[in-house]
Amino acid sequence: MTDRIAWEEPFCGEGNNCFRLGTDPDGNAYIAIAGAEDTYLTDTREALRTLILDIKAGKADHLL
């Protein structure tokens, strides 16, 4: 399955905290730890879009 996922370059924080986002031709979105792309969280692209927009809007700031 992971051969159908188009992974973006990793998003890294300080140290080795790197995440990757990906999509497939069927409209699914994926989040994985860089280097462990075979173990991923998946949902729709719309769900990923909502997550990113909510994070950008500050709705996850309490986790920082």
mmJSON file of the N, C-alpha and C atoms, coordinates in Angstrom:
{"data_MODEL":{"atom_site":{
"group_PDB":["ATOM","ATOM","ATOM","ATOM","ATOM","ATOM","ATOM","ATOM","ATOM","ATOM","ATOM","ATOM","ATOM","ATOM","ATOM","ATOM","ATOM","ATOM","ATOM","ATOM","ATOM","ATOM","ATOM","ATOM","ATOM","ATOM","ATOM","ATOM","ATOM","ATOM","ATOM","ATOM","ATOM","ATOM","ATOM","ATOM","ATOM","ATOM","ATOM","ATOM","ATOM","ATOM","ATOM","ATOM","ATOM","ATOM","ATOM","ATOM","ATOM","ATOM","ATOM","ATOM","ATOM","ATOM","ATOM","ATOM","ATOM","ATOM","ATOM","ATOM","ATOM","ATOM","ATOM","ATOM","ATOM","ATOM","ATOM","ATOM","ATOM","ATOM","ATOM","ATOM","ATOM","ATOM","ATOM","ATOM","ATOM","ATOM","ATOM","ATOM","ATOM","ATOM","ATOM","ATOM","ATOM","ATOM","ATOM","ATOM","ATOM","ATOM","ATOM","ATOM","ATOM","ATOM","ATOM","ATOM","ATOM","ATOM","ATOM","ATOM","ATOM","ATOM","ATOM","ATOM","ATOM","ATOM","ATOM","ATOM","ATOM","ATOM","ATOM","ATOM","ATOM","ATOM","ATOM","ATOM","ATOM","ATOM","ATOM","ATOM","ATOM","ATOM","ATOM","ATOM","ATOM","ATOM","ATOM","ATOM","ATOM","ATOM","ATOM","ATOM","ATOM","ATOM","ATOM","ATOM","ATOM","ATOM","ATOM","ATOM","ATOM","ATOM","ATOM","ATOM","ATOM","ATOM","ATOM","ATOM","ATOM","ATOM","ATOM","ATOM","ATOM","ATOM","ATOM","ATOM","ATOM","ATOM","ATOM","ATOM","ATOM","ATOM","ATOM","ATOM","ATOM","ATOM","ATOM","ATOM","ATOM","ATOM","ATOM","ATOM","ATOM","ATOM","ATOM","ATOM","ATOM","ATOM","ATOM","ATOM","ATOM","ATOM","ATOM","ATOM","ATOM","ATOM","ATOM","ATOM","ATOM","ATOM","ATOM","ATOM"],
"id":[1,2,3,4,5,6,7,8,9,10,11,12,13,14,15,16,17,18,19,20,21,22,23,24,25,26,27,28,29,30,31,32,33,34,35,36,37,38,39,40,41,42,43,44,45,46,47,48,49,50,51,52,53,54,55,56,57,58,59,60,61,62,63,64,65,66,67,68,69,70,71,72,73,74,75,76,77,78,79,80,81,82,83,84,85,86,87,88,89,90,91,92,93,94,95,96,97,98,99,100,101,102,103,104,105,106,107,108,109,110,111,112,113,114,115,116,117,118,119,120,121,122,123,124,125,126,127,128,129,130,131,132,133,134,135,136,137,138,139,140,141,142,143,144,145,146,147,148,149,150,151,152,153,154,155,156,157,158,159,160,161,162,163,164,165,166,167,168,169,170,171,172,173,174,175,176,177,178,179,180,181,182,183,184,185,186,187,188,189,190,191,192],
"type_symbol":["N","C","C","N","C","C","N","C","C","N","C","C","N","C","C","N","C","C","N","C","C","N","C","C","N","C","C","N","C","C","N","C","C","N","C","C","N","C","C","N","C","C","N","C","C","N","C","C","N","C","C","N","C","C","N","C","C","N","C","C","N","C","C","N","C","C","N","C","C","N","C","C","N","C","C","N","C","C","N","C","C","N","C","C","N","C","C","N","C","C","N","C","C","N","C","C","N","C","C","N","C","C","N","C","C","N","C","C","N","C","C","N","C","C","N","C","C","N","C","C","N","C","C","N","C","C","N","C","C","N","C","C","N","C","C","N","C","C","N","C","C","N","C","C","N","C","C","N","C","C","N","C","C","N","C","C","N","C","C","N","C","C","N","C","C","N","C","C","N","C","C","N","C","C","N","C","C","N","C","C","N","C","C","N","C","C","N","C","C","N","C","C"],
"label_atom_id":["N","CA","C","N","CA","C","N","CA","C","N","CA","C","N","CA","C","N","CA","C","N","CA","C","N","CA","C","N","CA","C","N","CA","C","N","CA","C","N","CA","C","N","CA","C","N","CA","C","N","CA","C","N","CA","C","N","CA","C","N","CA","C","N","CA","C","N","CA","C","N","CA","C","N","CA","C","N","CA","C","N","CA","C","N","CA","C","N","CA","C","N","CA","C","N","CA","C","N","CA","C","N","CA","C","N","CA","C","N","CA","C","N","CA","C","N","CA","C","N","CA","C","N","CA","C","N","CA","C","N","CA","C","N","CA","C","N","CA","C","N","CA","C","N","CA","C","N","CA","C","N","CA","C","N","CA","C","N","CA","C","N","CA","C","N","CA","C","N","CA","C","N","CA","C","N","CA","C","N","CA","C","N","CA","C","N","CA","C","N","CA","C","N","CA","C","N","CA","C","N","CA","C","N","CA","C","N","CA","C","N","CA","C","N","CA","C","N","CA","C","N","CA","C"],
"label_alt_id":[null,null,null,null,null,null,null,null,null,null,null,null,null,null,null,null,null,null,null,null,null,null,null,null,null,null,null,null,null,null,null,null,null,null,null,null,null,null,null,null,null,null,null,null,null,null,null,null,null,null,null,null,null,null,null,null,null,null,null,null,null,null,null,null,null,null,null,null,null,null,null,null,null,null,null,null,null,null,null,null,null,null,null,null,null,null,null,null,null,null,null,null,null,null,null,null,null,null,null,null,null,null,null,null,null,null,null,null,null,null,null,null,null,null,null,null,null,null,null,null,null,null,null,null,null,null,null,null,null,null,null,null,null,null,null,null,null,null,null,null,null,null,null,null,null,null,null,null,null,null,null,null,null,null,null,null,null,null,null,null,null,null,null,null,null,null,null,null,null,null,null,null,null,null,null,null,null,null,null,null,null,null,null,null,null,null,null,null,null,null,null,null],
"label_comp_id":["MET","MET","MET","THR","THR","THR","ASP","ASP","ASP","ARG","ARG","ARG","ILE","ILE","ILE","ALA","ALA","ALA","TRP","TRP","TRP","GLU","GLU","GLU","GLU","GLU","GLU","PRO","PRO","PRO","PHE","PHE","PHE","CYS","CYS","CYS","GLY","GLY","GLY","GLU","GLU","GLU","GLY","GLY","GLY","ASN","ASN","ASN","ASN","ASN","ASN","CYS","CYS","CYS","PHE","PHE","PHE","ARG","ARG","ARG","LEU","LEU","LEU","GLY","GLY","GLY","THR","THR","THR","ASP","ASP","ASP","PRO","PRO","PRO","ASP","ASP","ASP","GLY","GLY","GLY","ASN","ASN","ASN","ALA","ALA","ALA","TYR","TYR","TYR","ILE","ILE","ILE","ALA","ALA","ALA","ILE","ILE","ILE","ALA","ALA","ALA","GLY","GLY","GLY","ALA","ALA","ALA","GLU","GLU","GLU","ASP","ASP","ASP","THR","THR","THR","TYR","TYR","TYR","LEU","LEU","LEU","THR","THR","THR","ASP","ASP","ASP","THR","THR","THR","ARG","ARG","ARG","GLU","GLU","GLU","ALA","ALA","ALA","LEU","LEU","LEU","ARG","ARG","ARG","THR","THR","THR","LEU","LEU","LEU","ILE","ILE","ILE","LEU","LEU","LEU","ASP","ASP","ASP","ILE","ILE","ILE","LYS","LYS","LYS","ALA","ALA","ALA","GLY","GLY","GLY","LYS","LYS","LYS","ALA","ALA","ALA","ASP","ASP","ASP","HIS","HIS","HIS","LEU","LEU","LEU","LEU","LEU","LEU"],
"label_asym_id":["A","A","A","A","A","A","A","A","A","A","A","A","A","A","A","A","A","A","A","A","A","A","A","A","A","A","A","A","A","A","A","A","A","A","A","A","A","A","A","A","A","A","A","A","A","A","A","A","A","A","A","A","A","A","A","A","A","A","A","A","A","A","A","A","A","A","A","A","A","A","A","A","A","A","A","A","A","A","A","A","A","A","A","A","A","A","A","A","A","A","A","A","A","A","A","A","A","A","A","A","A","A","A","A","A","A","A","A","A","A","A","A","A","A","A","A","A","A","A","A","A","A","A","A","A","A","A","A","A","A","A","A","A","A","A","A","A","A","A","A","A","A","A","A","A","A","A","A","A","A","A","A","A","A","A","A","A","A","A","A","A","A","A","A","A","A","A","A","A","A","A","A","A","A","A","A","A","A","A","A","A","A","A","A","A","A","A","A","A","A","A","A"],
"label_entity_id":["1","1","1","1","1","1","1","1","1","1","1","1","1","1","1","1","1","1","1","1","1","1","1","1","1","1","1","1","1","1","1","1","1","1","1","1","1","1","1","1","1","1","1","1","1","1","1","1","1","1","1","1","1","1","1","1","1","1","1","1","1","1","1","1","1","1","1","1","1","1","1","1","1","1","1","1","1","1","1","1","1","1","1","1","1","1","1","1","1","1","1","1","1","1","1","1","1","1","1","1","1","1","1","1","1","1","1","1","1","1","1","1","1","1","1","1","1","1","1","1","1","1","1","1","1","1","1","1","1","1","1","1","1","1","1","1","1","1","1","1","1","1","1","1","1","1","1","1","1","1","1","1","1","1","1","1","1","1","1","1","1","1","1","1","1","1","1","1","1","1","1","1","1","1","1","1","1","1","1","1","1","1","1","1","1","1","1","1","1","1","1","1"],
"label_seq_id":[1,1,1,2,2,2,3,3,3,4,4,4,5,5,5,6,6,6,7,7,7,8,8,8,9,9,9,10,10,10,11,11,11,12,12,12,13,13,13,14,14,14,15,15,15,16,16,16,17,17,17,18,18,18,19,19,19,20,20,20,21,21,21,22,22,22,23,23,23,24,24,24,25,25,25,26,26,26,27,27,27,28,28,28,29,29,29,30,30,30,31,31,31,32,32,32,33,33,33,34,34,34,35,35,35,36,36,36,37,37,37,38,38,38,39,39,39,40,40,40,41,41,41,42,42,42,43,43,43,44,44,44,45,45,45,46,46,46,47,47,47,48,48,48,49,49,49,50,50,50,51,51,51,52,52,52,53,53,53,54,54,54,55,55,55,56,56,56,57,57,57,58,58,58,59,59,59,60,60,60,61,61,61,62,62,62,63,63,63,64,64,64],
"pdbx_PDB_ins_code":[null,null,null,null,null,null,null,null,null,null,null,null,null,null,null,null,null,null,null,null,null,null,null,null,null,null,null,null,null,null,null,null,null,null,null,null,null,null,null,null,null,null,null,null,null,null,null,null,null,null,null,null,null,null,null,null,null,null,null,null,null,null,null,null,null,null,null,null,null,null,null,null,null,null,null,null,null,null,null,null,null,null,null,null,null,null,null,null,null,null,null,null,null,null,null,null,null,null,null,null,null,null,null,null,null,null,null,null,null,null,null,null,null,null,null,null,null,null,null,null,null,null,null,null,null,null,null,null,null,null,null,null,null,null,null,null,null,null,null,null,null,null,null,null,null,null,null,null,null,null,null,null,null,null,null,null,null,null,null,null,null,null,null,null,null,null,null,null,null,null,null,null,null,null,null,null,null,null,null,null,null,null,null,null,null,null,null,null,null,null,null,null],
"Cartn_x":[0.822,0.0,0.861,1.961,2.759,3.394,3.443,4.001,3.062,1.801,0.846,0.804,1.465,1.443,2.552,2.168,3.152,3.487,4.638,5.047,5.694,5.363,6.017,7.354,8.206,9.443,9.079,9.919,9.605,9.514,8.616,8.515,9.195,10.288,11.088,11.136,11.036,11.267,12.709,12.991,14.342,14.623,15.846,16.205,15.685,15.167,14.708,13.197,12.496,11.034,10.528,10.497,10.106,8.84,7.897,6.664,6.574,5.889,5.666,4.181,3.754,2.382,2.394,1.365,1.273,-0.172,-0.334,-1.654,-1.56,-2.723,-2.759,-3.786,-3.825,-4.748,-6.232,-6.537,-7.924,-8.49,-7.714,-8.196,-7.938,-7.06,-6.718,-5.482,-5.382,-4.222,-3.574,-2.264,-1.491,-0.553,-0.334,0.661,1.498,2.827,3.724,4.952,5.645,6.943,7.943,8.809,9.816,10.663,10.801,11.536,10.654,9.396,8.455,7.167,7.313,6.165,5.242,5.685,4.808,3.781,3.984,3.046,2.502,1.288,0.75,-0.666,-1.079,-2.454,-3.073,-4.268,-4.882,-6.313,-6.703,-8.059,-8.225,-9.281,-9.501,-8.625,-8.439,-7.711,-8.432,-9.759,-10.532,-10.251,-10.13,-9.804,-8.409,-7.446,-6.098,-6.132,-6.881,-7.019,-7.579,-8.616,-9.219,-8.218,-7.472,-6.461,-5.429,-4.899,-3.883,-4.443,-5.642,-6.24,-6.507,-6.967,-7.207,-5.903,-4.846,-3.555,-3.068,-3.187,-2.774,-3.603,-4.839,-5.72,-5.466,-4.545,-4.197,-4.977,-5.786,-6.628,-5.855,-4.576,-3.762,-2.648,-2.693,-1.638,-1.496,-2.573,-2.502,-1.633,-1.286,-0.424,1.052,1.353,2.745,3.339],
"Cartn_y":[-1.203,0.0,1.261,1.271,2.488,2.89,1.983,2.348,3.275,3.387,4.289,5.659,5.792,7.04,7.951,9.181,10.202,11.005,10.711,11.365,12.719,13.703,15.008,14.89,15.898,15.939,16.026,15.501,15.524,16.945,17.11,18.328,18.009,18.713,18.381,19.527,19.159,20.093,19.941,20.347,20.185,18.704,18.308,16.905,16.056,14.904,13.955,13.862,14.915,14.908,15.248,14.266,14.508,13.722,14.42,13.799,13.961,13.034,13.121,13.066,13.848,13.836,13.253,12.516,11.936,11.817,11.584,11.373,10.232,9.662,8.636,9.022,8.299,8.633,8.471,7.789,7.556,8.647,9.688,10.781,10.607,9.689,9.472,10.286,10.64,11.366,10.525,10.714,9.909,10.796,10.414,11.049,9.914,10.077,9.056,9.734,9.02,9.467,9.161,10.118,9.912,8.693,7.812,6.573,5.406,5.686,4.629,4.77,5.005,5.264,4.055,2.875,1.701,1.673,2.506,2.634,4.049,4.21,5.546,5.677,6.91,7.271,7.729,7.282,7.653,8.154,9.066,9.616,10.238,10.998,11.636,12.879,13.315,14.57,15.735,15.706,16.772,16.806,15.643,15.599,16.172,15.85,16.408,17.917,18.372,19.814,20.525,19.954,20.536,20.563,19.482,19.423,20.526,20.679,21.692,23.098,23.356,24.683,24.978,23.986,24.178,24.439,23.722,23.963,25.374,25.77,27.122,28.197,27.875,28.827,28.866,28.025,28.054,27.112,26.251,25.372,24.268,24.108,23.108,23.762,25.071,25.776,25.293,24.832,24.354,23.103,22.459,21.282,21.651,22.902,23.35,23.62],
"Cartn_z":[0.0,0.0,0.0,0.775,0.88,-0.448,-1.421,-2.715,-3.493,-3.085,-3.735,-3.061,-1.915,-1.155,-1.661,-1.996,-2.392,-1.133,-0.521,0.712,0.431,1.241,1.209,1.943,1.777,2.552,4.034,4.923,6.356,6.917,7.87,8.659,9.98,10.277,11.453,12.45,13.723,14.809,15.248,16.461,16.983,17.215,17.009,17.196,16.059,16.385,15.375,15.305,15.652,15.642,14.245,13.367,11.982,11.63,11.014,10.544,9.038,8.401,6.961,6.687,5.714,5.231,3.832,3.505,2.17,1.723,0.431,-0.154,-1.163,-1.49,-2.526,-3.592,-4.7,-5.786,-5.432,-4.337,-3.947,-3.045,-2.767,-1.932,-0.452,-0.083,1.313,1.682,2.956,3.469,4.564,4.751,5.687,6.485,7.752,8.604,9.194,9.144,9.694,10.276,11.124,11.611,10.508,10.202,9.157,9.504,8.538,8.724,9.122,9.462,9.846,9.036,7.744,6.876,6.709,7.096,7.013,8.146,9.158,10.276,10.241,9.766,9.531,10.054,10.203,10.515,9.204,8.895,7.629,7.822,6.962,6.921,5.535,5.343,4.046,3.909,2.676,2.446,3.11,3.108,3.76,5.256,5.886,7.312,7.566,6.696,6.83,6.628,5.653,5.394,6.63,7.227,8.424,9.575,9.761,10.807,10.632,9.429,9.167,9.39,8.894,9.08,10.559,11.303,12.731,13.485,13.137,13.764,13.452,12.185,11.801,12.512,12.833,13.526,15.036,15.515,16.919,17.816,17.233,18.038,18.757,18.446,19.139,19.957,20.106,20.836,22.28,22.87,24.258,24.395,23.281,23.312,23.298,23.047,22.958,24.322],
"occupancy":[1.0,1.0,1.0,1.0,1.0,1.0,1.0,1.0,1.0,1.0,1.0,1.0,1.0,1.0,1.0,1.0,1.0,1.0,1.0,1.0,1.0,1.0,1.0,1.0,1.0,1.0,1.0,1.0,1.0,1.0,1.0,1.0,1.0,1.0,1.0,1.0,1.0,1.0,1.0,1.0,1.0,1.0,1.0,1.0,1.0,1.0,1.0,1.0,1.0,1.0,1.0,1.0,1.0,1.0,1.0,1.0,1.0,1.0,1.0,1.0,1.0,1.0,1.0,1.0,1.0,1.0,1.0,1.0,1.0,1.0,1.0,1.0,1.0,1.0,1.0,1.0,1.0,1.0,1.0,1.0,1.0,1.0,1.0,1.0,1.0,1.0,1.0,1.0,1.0,1.0,1.0,1.0,1.0,1.0,1.0,1.0,1.0,1.0,1.0,1.0,1.0,1.0,1.0,1.0,1.0,1.0,1.0,1.0,1.0,1.0,1.0,1.0,1.0,1.0,1.0,1.0,1.0,1.0,1.0,1.0,1.0,1.0,1.0,1.0,1.0,1.0,1.0,1.0,1.0,1.0,1.0,1.0,1.0,1.0,1.0,1.0,1.0,1.0,1.0,1.0,1.0,1.0,1.0,1.0,1.0,1.0,1.0,1.0,1.0,1.0,1.0,1.0,1.0,1.0,1.0,1.0,1.0,1.0,1.0,1.0,1.0,1.0,1.0,1.0,1.0,1.0,1.0,1.0,1.0,1.0,1.0,1.0,1.0,1.0,1.0,1.0,1.0,1.0,1.0,1.0,1.0,1.0,1.0,1.0,1.0,1.0,1.0,1.0,1.0,1.0,1.0,1.0],
"B_iso_or_equiv":[0.0,0.0,0.0,0.0,0.0,0.0,0.0,0.0,0.0,0.0,0.0,0.0,0.0,0.0,0.0,0.0,0.0,0.0,0.0,0.0,0.0,0.0,0.0,0.0,0.0,0.0,0.0,0.0,0.0,0.0,0.0,0.0,0.0,0.0,0.0,0.0,0.0,0.0,0.0,0.0,0.0,0.0,0.0,0.0,0.0,0.0,0.0,0.0,0.0,0.0,0.0,0.0,0.0,0.0,0.0,0.0,0.0,0.0,0.0,0.0,0.0,0.0,0.0,0.0,0.0,0.0,0.0,0.0,0.0,0.0,0.0,0.0,0.0,0.0,0.0,0.0,0.0,0.0,0.0,0.0,0.0,0.0,0.0,0.0,0.0,0.0,0.0,0.0,0.0,0.0,0.0,0.0,0.0,0.0,0.0,0.0,0.0,0.0,0.0,0.0,0.0,0.0,0.0,0.0,0.0,0.0,0.0,0.0,0.0,0.0,0.0,0.0,0.0,0.0,0.0,0.0,0.0,0.0,0.0,0.0,0.0,0.0,0.0,0.0,0.0,0.0,0.0,0.0,0.0,0.0,0.0,0.0,0.0,0.0,0.0,0.0,0.0,0.0,0.0,0.0,0.0,0.0,0.0,0.0,0.0,0.0,0.0,0.0,0.0,0.0,0.0,0.0,0.0,0.0,0.0,0.0,0.0,0.0,0.0,0.0,0.0,0.0,0.0,0.0,0.0,0.0,0.0,0.0,0.0,0.0,0.0,0.0,0.0,0.0,0.0,0.0,0.0,0.0,0.0,0.0,0.0,0.0,0.0,0.0,0.0,0.0,0.0,0.0,0.0,0.0,0.0,0.0],
"pdbx_formal_charge":[null,null,null,null,null,null,null,null,null,null,null,null,null,null,null,null,null,null,null,null,null,null,null,null,null,null,null,null,null,null,null,null,null,null,null,null,null,null,null,null,null,null,null,null,null,null,null,null,null,null,null,null,null,null,null,null,null,null,null,null,null,null,null,null,null,null,null,null,null,null,null,null,null,null,null,null,null,null,null,null,null,null,null,null,null,null,null,null,null,null,null,null,null,null,null,null,null,null,null,null,null,null,null,null,null,null,null,null,null,null,null,null,null,null,null,null,null,null,null,null,null,null,null,null,null,null,null,null,null,null,null,null,null,null,null,null,null,null,null,null,null,null,null,null,null,null,null,null,null,null,null,null,null,null,null,null,null,null,null,null,null,null,null,null,null,null,null,null,null,null,null,null,null,null,null,null,null,null,null,null,null,null,null,null,null,null,null,null,null,null,null,null],
"auth_seq_id":[1,1,1,2,2,2,3,3,3,4,4,4,5,5,5,6,6,6,7,7,7,8,8,8,9,9,9,10,10,10,11,11,11,12,12,12,13,13,13,14,14,14,15,15,15,16,16,16,17,17,17,18,18,18,19,19,19,20,20,20,21,21,21,22,22,22,23,23,23,24,24,24,25,25,25,26,26,26,27,27,27,28,28,28,29,29,29,30,30,30,31,31,31,32,32,32,33,33,33,34,34,34,35,35,35,36,36,36,37,37,37,38,38,38,39,39,39,40,40,40,41,41,41,42,42,42,43,43,43,44,44,44,45,45,45,46,46,46,47,47,47,48,48,48,49,49,49,50,50,50,51,51,51,52,52,52,53,53,53,54,54,54,55,55,55,56,56,56,57,57,57,58,58,58,59,59,59,60,60,60,61,61,61,62,62,62,63,63,63,64,64,64],
"auth_comp_id":["MET","MET","MET","THR","THR","THR","ASP","ASP","ASP","ARG","ARG","ARG","ILE","ILE","ILE","ALA","ALA","ALA","TRP","TRP","TRP","GLU","GLU","GLU","GLU","GLU","GLU","PRO","PRO","PRO","PHE","PHE","PHE","CYS","CYS","CYS","GLY","GLY","GLY","GLU","GLU","GLU","GLY","GLY","GLY","ASN","ASN","ASN","ASN","ASN","ASN","CYS","CYS","CYS","PHE","PHE","PHE","ARG","ARG","ARG","LEU","LEU","LEU","GLY","GLY","GLY","THR","THR","THR","ASP","ASP","ASP","PRO","PRO","PRO","ASP","ASP","ASP","GLY","GLY","GLY","ASN","ASN","ASN","ALA","ALA","ALA","TYR","TYR","TYR","ILE","ILE","ILE","ALA","ALA","ALA","ILE","ILE","ILE","ALA","ALA","ALA","GLY","GLY","GLY","ALA","ALA","ALA","GLU","GLU","GLU","ASP","ASP","ASP","THR","THR","THR","TYR","TYR","TYR","LEU","LEU","LEU","THR","THR","THR","ASP","ASP","ASP","THR","THR","THR","ARG","ARG","ARG","GLU","GLU","GLU","ALA","ALA","ALA","LEU","LEU","LEU","ARG","ARG","ARG","THR","THR","THR","LEU","LEU","LEU","ILE","ILE","ILE","LEU","LEU","LEU","ASP","ASP","ASP","ILE","ILE","ILE","LYS","LYS","LYS","ALA","ALA","ALA","GLY","GLY","GLY","LYS","LYS","LYS","ALA","ALA","ALA","ASP","ASP","ASP","HIS","HIS","HIS","LEU","LEU","LEU","LEU","LEU","LEU"],
"auth_asym_id":["A","A","A","A","A","A","A","A","A","A","A","A","A","A","A","A","A","A","A","A","A","A","A","A","A","A","A","A","A","A","A","A","A","A","A","A","A","A","A","A","A","A","A","A","A","A","A","A","A","A","A","A","A","A","A","A","A","A","A","A","A","A","A","A","A","A","A","A","A","A","A","A","A","A","A","A","A","A","A","A","A","A","A","A","A","A","A","A","A","A","A","A","A","A","A","A","A","A","A","A","A","A","A","A","A","A","A","A","A","A","A","A","A","A","A","A","A","A","A","A","A","A","A","A","A","A","A","A","A","A","A","A","A","A","A","A","A","A","A","A","A","A","A","A","A","A","A","A","A","A","A","A","A","A","A","A","A","A","A","A","A","A","A","A","A","A","A","A","A","A","A","A","A","A","A","A","A","A","A","A","A","A","A","A","A","A","A","A","A","A","A","A"],
"auth_atom_id":["N","CA","C","N","CA","C","N","CA","C","N","CA","C","N","CA","C","N","CA","C","N","CA","C","N","CA","C","N","CA","C","N","CA","C","N","CA","C","N","CA","C","N","CA","C","N","CA","C","N","CA","C","N","CA","C","N","CA","C","N","CA","C","N","CA","C","N","CA","C","N","CA","C","N","CA","C","N","CA","C","N","CA","C","N","CA","C","N","CA","C","N","CA","C","N","CA","C","N","CA","C","N","CA","C","N","CA","C","N","CA","C","N","CA","C","N","CA","C","N","CA","C","N","CA","C","N","CA","C","N","CA","C","N","CA","C","N","CA","C","N","CA","C","N","CA","C","N","CA","C","N","CA","C","N","CA","C","N","CA","C","N","CA","C","N","CA","C","N","CA","C","N","CA","C","N","CA","C","N","CA","C","N","CA","C","N","CA","C","N","CA","C","N","CA","C","N","CA","C","N","CA","C","N","CA","C","N","CA","C","N","CA","C","N","CA","C","N","CA","C","N","CA","C"],
"pdbx_PDB_model_num":[1,1,1,1,1,1,1,1,1,1,1,1,1,1,1,1,1,1,1,1,1,1,1,1,1,1,1,1,1,1,1,1,1,1,1,1,1,1,1,1,1,1,1,1,1,1,1,1,1,1,1,1,1,1,1,1,1,1,1,1,1,1,1,1,1,1,1,1,1,1,1,1,1,1,1,1,1,1,1,1,1,1,1,1,1,1,1,1,1,1,1,1,1,1,1,1,1,1,1,1,1,1,1,1,1,1,1,1,1,1,1,1,1,1,1,1,1,1,1,1,1,1,1,1,1,1,1,1,1,1,1,1,1,1,1,1,1,1,1,1,1,1,1,1,1,1,1,1,1,1,1,1,1,1,1,1,1,1,1,1,1,1,1,1,1,1,1,1,1,1,1,1,1,1,1,1,1,1,1,1,1,1,1,1,1,1,1,1,1,1,1,1]
}}}
